Amino acid sequence: MAQWSQMTQLFQYLSHDMVNDLYPSTFPIDVRHFLADWIEQQIWEDFEPGKTELEARAKYQLDQVINLLQIISEQNSSIVDKMKLRQISKTLVYCQTQPLEFGVMVRDILRKERYLLSNCPQFSCPQYPQKPSAPEITMDQLVNKVLEIQDIRQKIHVLQEELNLDREKFEAMAPQGSVAQNGMSPSSEDPQKNIRICIQQKEYNLHSMAMTRVQLLQECVQRLEQYQLDIISKLNTWCYEQHKAAIGHPFDDNLHPLQAGFEQLLEMNAKLRQEVYLVGDLTNLGLTEKLTSLLTVLVQSSLVIEKQPPQVIKTQSKFSASVRYLFGDKIAPGKPAMLKVQIINEPQARGLGQGGLPSDNVGELMNHTTILEHNSTTKSTSAAFRNMSIKKIKRAERKGSECVTEEKFALLFSGEIHVTGCDNPYSIYVISVPIVVIVHGSQDINAMATVLWDCAFAEPDRVLFMVPERVPWRQMCNMLNVKFTSEVNTQHSLNEYNLLFLAQKIFDKHDICDFSNLSVSWSQFNKETLPGRAFTFWQWFEGVIELTKKHLHSYWSDRLIFGFIGKQHLHVILKDRPGGTFLLRFSDSEIGAITIAYVAVHDNGVTKVQNIQPFGKKDLEISGLGNRIIDINYLTYLYPNIPKNVFKKYYIGPPKPAGSGYIPFQLVTVAQPSEMNRSSNENMIRPTQNTPESFSVDSNAAQSPVSMMAQYPPSCPEPIFMDPELMLNEQQVTFDMPNSPKMDFDDIGDFLSELKMDSASPL
């Protein structure tokens, strides 16, 4: 009533014509005055011309207006007001043929009032009940609203029973009027009239409660829809973050909060459907259809992949995945849900939901069926596919230069489920993240590039499998950094110098400039080989990740490795450093190798930045990086000025004698710059035992180009002298056949056919 109260104060500023225009003859100002409180409690903003589905609701509210005017006229002591209200109620009866127009008229009147109040400085426009926009509501609040509806239903039932008794009593009373009974004077009060007024009041209360009940139902359904949209949005976010986790983004895999939300939504939907059913044909607002539609969407969203399959799958290899049903134990007893898995390609994935599930098989999948099972301990219902394998795969025709490792598939999990409390079964399905199928381990790196591009640059609401062909460099930077730190499992991220070098490498630009406005194409990432190299950018970067993860994790985490830096930048930062200053950088000419760049001082005093032959995985398996650095005497300070003994904690000394009678040995690293003269070999005549404990930074050591590091027991005779280059080369020529990829016999045919069709794809 706050709005009408302010309007009554505003009338003194309005002209008579303006007031007459505001309240037409079909809705005179008297109606607005006597029913002010009730009018402002109703929702009129829903009414729009042509919204025929609201005809019934508009008619009901019009009938309420007529009924209330009649009740007020009976109770009003003023004969003038009584007659006027009766006349208005008779006039409004003619509006019953077009109730929607009446609702729109009242809506417009209230809007005009708010407009007048908002433009008058003496008043502020009150907050009128707008169309429910389903503001944020907790599930507890929604539960309380449903309880309120149930309470009103019970009160209506009690009031209806009392009304039925009063009507029966009224009909049983003989018309007595004011005739004297038993010789007594006429009664000053008519009992029949009192009962009639009581009946009218109860009818008004009954209608008012019924209307409130319907409005609460509408509000609850709208809020249920909003809450359901919010829960499904959170589930989609969970799935998107799960996809991003493949490149190392943080991810909380806890599904219990989402399951609780799904279970509560299912329960609330059932209760509201019951309440709508009990309302009957009071008004046709489409609430039953709305709740049924919400339930269908909810059930179809209730299946989620809890553990995704590996995104690169080799044929004939076992892999696993698991899905979870977010309604917990809400499966109809005696009707177990059988789930199956099938492989689908890109066109089939995009056609989902347009006429059923795909019928064509593009691959043969083993062990692809299981049953949803409930775990009472975790209160979760899931299906685990533990021993799946792809026996065969049918590939699509490739276009242009597309190779087999760029073709994406997916796993489709589907089944039919009977939900507790629902009459009909529901067909449900869920699709996995994109996968790449390979037939040989040599295709793994290129397949991982396809997966990485998809995980990093897919939009949340994309068309399935769709990814951009080019991405901004700043996004690529973020992806490379996240992938590197997550794979290496370190807190030490790539710095600005590292990212600058990576940009120079992928764009083949050696100038120091701003790359933030440039974009990187898929071809630059893993299709075109780097200039002067036989490998792509991703193949090279992935090799660095593997080397760091397996052999250099501690060095990188302790910030001892500079990492990615170009030779041009390298010379800039080392040219003014004293001799023996060195840094560790990843090789840009070999896959998966690290080199030592140092400042060498020649006999003529000229300094030069030199690079020792890179150490790869095999080299570091033979002797760790810490040992190799300590072995080389002329390395003294780690850039910028960290003493070399920081590496002593990584030094691994010679093995202790095992009592077998053999003399233990230890491999050492010797590096001889080619420019140095052979006379430096004289330093090797008496190699001294050089351990971290005996090591000290010698100013003369920085001038020596030769590292004389060897381990001999005290009783060892004169050593056999060897050319330092031969000693180094002897360590490099190694073969590790057990670690080379092996091809299954069944894969040979597929692999050779793919090799023939895609000779450009590196194997």
Salt bridges, closest charged atoms under 4 A:
ASP30 OD2 - LYS84 NZ 3.64
GLU40 OE2 - ARG32 NH2 3.01
GLU45 OE1 - ARG111 NH2 2.88
GLU45 OE2 - ARG114 NH2 3.06
ASP46 OD2 - ARG57 NH1 2.60
GLU48 OE1 - ARG107 NH1 3.06
ASP63 OD2 - LYS59 NZ 3.26
GLU74 OE2 - ARG86 NH2 3.53
ASP108 OD1 - ARG107 NH2 2.82
GLU113 OE1 - ARG32 NH2 2.94
ASP151 OD2 - LYS155 NZ 3.37
GLU161 OE2 - HIS157 NE2 3.03
GLU162 OE1 - LYS202 NZ 3.88
ASP166 OD2 - LYS202 NZ 2.63
GLU203 OE2 - ARG167 NH2 2.66
GLU219 OE2 - LYS145 NZ 3.68
GLU219 OE2 - ARG223 NH2 3.13
GLU225 OE2 - LYS290 NZ 2.83
ASP230 OD2 - LYS234 NZ 3.48
GLU267 OE2 - LYS271 NZ 3.38
GLU275 OE1 - ARG153 NE 2.88
GLU306 OE2 - ARG324 NH1 3.20
ASP329 OD1 - LYS330 NZ 3.39
GLU346 OE2 - ARG350 NH2 2.59
GLU364 OE2 - LYS391 NZ 3.86
GLU406 OE2 - LYS527 NZ 2.45
GLU407 OE1 - ARG395 NH1 3.78
ASP454 OD1 - HIS243 NE2 3.08
ASP454 OD2 - LYS408 NZ 2.97
ASP454 OD2 - ARG462 NH1 2.82
GLU487 OE2 - LYS483 NZ 3.08
GLU487 OE1 - LYS549 NZ 3.10
ASP508 OD1 - HIS510 NE2 3.72
GLU546 OE2 - LYS549 NZ 3.06
GLU546 OE1 - LYS550 NZ 3.44
ASP558 OD2 - LYS649 NZ 2.87
GLU675 OE2 - LYS608 NZ 3.60
GLU718 OE2 - ARG686 NH2 2.49
ASP723 OD2 - ARG678 NH2 3.08
ASP744 OD2 - LYS314 NZ 3.10
ASP747 OD2 - LYS314 NZ 2.92
GLU754 OE2 - ARG395 NE 2.59
